[in-house]
Structure formats: C-alpha cells, structure tokens
Amino acid sequence: MAKSVQVTSENILEILDAIYHVQEAMKIAESYDRKAFEILSEAKDSLVDYLINQVKGSE
C-alpha cells in the first residue's frame, strides 16, 4: 500500500523553485536547441501536475 506524504510549505517551495529553474533553462534552450526546449517543457508540465496533485491530495 502506498504511503501518503503530507505536503509541507517547504516541499511546495522546493517544487516551485524547481519549476522556476526549468523555466529559466527553457528561455535559454528555446533559442539554441528545440529538442531540449521540448524536454524541459515536458519536465515543467510534469512538475506542475505533481504540485497540483500533492496539494489536492493534502486537502
């Protein structure tokens, strides 16, 4: 059985920080490497989905 993880404000801040850094990398990659940009975009979407699911799960 999966163990439930409580979302703390520290965890949320870490996820938001990761999203910020991925977005900054996307700005750079957009000009130089389309494939890297697409991969970073997928990573950002995944982090956002994870954050939403964690917050919904803690309600």
Buried (B, 14 or more C-beta within 10 A) or exposed (E): EEEEEEBEEEBBEEBEEBBEEBEEBBEEBBEEEEEBBEBBBEBBEEBBEEBEEBEEEEE
